[in-house]
Amino acid sequence: MKKLNNIALILTFVTLVACKKNGTGGDNAIAAFPKHHGTSIPNATVYIKYGATELPGVNASDYDDAKIAVQEGTAAAHAHFEGLLKGDYYIYAVGYDSTVSEIVSGGIAVKVKTKTGEQDIDLPVTEL
């Protein structure tokens, strides 16, 4: 009986470790490019929620991490989230589009399907 309990405990541990998805600890990255009608939105705050496929909310406390979309050289402004595991993520951004003098926001669900790599995503935002 004791041997059976030990085997059950080991199988439970292996299942929990092997099935871990979403969050940090992996070799994936998401580069999120906030855009409003094709226009890059530099300095937008970009949020990420681990394990989400729908908008978790619009408050910073609803998310697991945040970055500022930085424009490097001629590349469009983007925020980089690194060290991610396979799984589901929701990316949300809030920024200012100076071409229309409006605050813009929006989000998109992202599924990371590989063990390693980088996904570039256009993050659509719109006027509030």
C-alpha positions as CSV (number, residue, x, y, z in Angstrom):
1,M,0.0,0.0,0.0
2,K,2.9,2.4,0.8
3,K,4.5,1.7,-2.5
4,L,1.2,2.5,-4.3
5,N,0.9,5.8,-2.4
6,N,4.5,6.7,-3.4
7,I,3.7,5.9,-7.1
8,A,0.6,8.1,-6.9
9,L,2.5,10.9,-5.4
10,I,5.3,10.7,-8.1
11,L,2.7,10.6,-10.9
12,T,0.9,13.7,-9.4
13,F,4.1,15.6,-9.2
14,V,5.2,14.7,-12.8
15,T,1.7,15.7,-14.1
16,L,1.9,19.1,-12.4
17,V,5.4,19.8,-13.6
18,A,4.9,18.5,-17.2
19,C,1.6,20.4,-17.7
20,K,2.8,23.8,-16.5
21,K,1.6,26.4,-19.1
22,N,1.4,30.2,-19.2
23,G,3.7,32.5,-17.4
24,T,7.4,32.8,-17.1
25,G,10.2,30.2,-17.1
26,G,10.2,29.4,-20.8
27,D,12.2,30.3,-23.9
28,N,9.5,32.3,-25.8
29,A,9.0,36.0,-26.4
30,I,6.2,38.2,-27.5
31,A,7.0,41.5,-29.2
32,A,3.8,43.6,-29.2
33,F,3.5,46.5,-31.6
34,P,0.6,48.8,-30.5
35,K,-0.9,50.4,-33.7
36,H,-3.9,52.7,-34.3
37,H,-5.0,52.6,-38.0
38,G,-1.5,51.4,-38.9
39,T,0.2,54.2,-36.9
40,S,2.8,53.1,-34.3
41,I,2.0,54.3,-30.8
42,P,5.3,54.9,-29.0
43,N,5.3,55.1,-25.2
44,A,2.1,53.1,-24.9
45,T,1.9,51.0,-21.7
46,V,1.6,47.4,-22.8
47,Y,0.2,44.8,-20.2
48,I,0.3,41.0,-20.3
49,K,-2.0,38.6,-18.4
50,Y,-0.8,34.9,-18.2
51,G,-3.4,32.2,-18.8
52,A,-6.0,34.6,-20.3
53,T,-7.9,34.4,-23.6
54,E,-10.3,37.4,-22.9
55,L,-9.9,40.9,-21.6
56,P,-9.3,40.5,-17.8
57,G,-10.0,44.2,-17.2
58,V,-8.6,47.6,-17.9
59,N,-6.7,48.3,-14.6
60,A,-3.0,47.7,-14.2
61,S,-3.7,45.4,-11.2
62,D,-5.6,43.0,-13.6
63,Y,-2.3,42.1,-15.3
64,D,0.9,40.2,-14.4
65,D,3.5,42.5,-16.1
66,A,3.8,45.7,-18.0
67,K,6.3,47.3,-20.4
68,I,6.6,50.6,-22.2
69,A,6.5,50.4,-26.1
70,V,9.9,51.8,-27.2
71,Q,10.7,52.9,-30.6
72,E,14.3,51.9,-31.6
73,G,15.7,53.5,-34.7
74,T,13.3,53.1,-37.6
75,A,11.4,50.1,-36.1
76,A,7.9,50.6,-34.9
77,A,7.4,51.1,-31.2
78,H,7.0,47.8,-29.4
79,A,7.1,46.1,-26.0
80,H,9.0,42.9,-25.4
81,F,7.9,40.1,-23.0
82,E,10.6,37.4,-22.7
83,G,11.0,34.1,-20.9
84,L,7.4,32.9,-21.6
85,L,6.1,29.4,-21.5
86,K,3.8,27.8,-24.1
87,G,0.2,28.9,-23.4
88,D,-2.4,31.6,-23.5
89,Y,-1.8,35.3,-22.9
90,Y,-3.8,38.5,-23.2
91,I,-2.0,41.6,-24.3
92,Y,-3.5,45.0,-23.7
93,A,-2.2,48.5,-24.4
94,V,-3.0,52.1,-23.5
95,G,-1.3,55.0,-25.2
96,Y,-1.7,58.4,-26.9
97,D,-2.0,58.8,-30.7
98,S,-0.7,62.3,-31.4
99,T,-1.9,62.2,-35.0
100,V,-5.6,62.3,-33.8
101,S,-4.9,63.8,-30.3
102,E,-6.7,60.9,-28.6
103,I,-6.0,58.3,-26.0
104,V,-6.2,54.8,-27.5
105,S,-6.5,51.3,-26.0
106,G,-7.1,47.8,-27.0
107,G,-6.0,44.2,-26.7
108,I,-5.7,40.8,-28.3
109,A,-5.4,37.2,-27.2
110,V,-2.1,35.5,-28.1
111,K,-1.4,31.7,-28.1
112,V,2.2,30.6,-27.8
113,K,2.4,27.2,-29.4
114,T,6.1,26.5,-29.5
115,K,8.7,25.7,-26.8
116,T,11.0,28.4,-28.1
117,G,10.8,31.4,-30.4
118,E,9.5,35.0,-30.7
119,Q,6.1,36.1,-31.9
120,D,5.6,39.6,-33.3
121,I,2.0,40.8,-33.0
122,D,0.3,43.9,-34.2
123,L,-1.7,45.1,-31.2
124,P,-4.8,47.0,-32.4
125,V,-5.8,50.0,-30.4
126,T,-8.7,52.4,-30.8
127,E,-10.1,55.6,-29.4
128,L,-11.7,55.3,-26.0
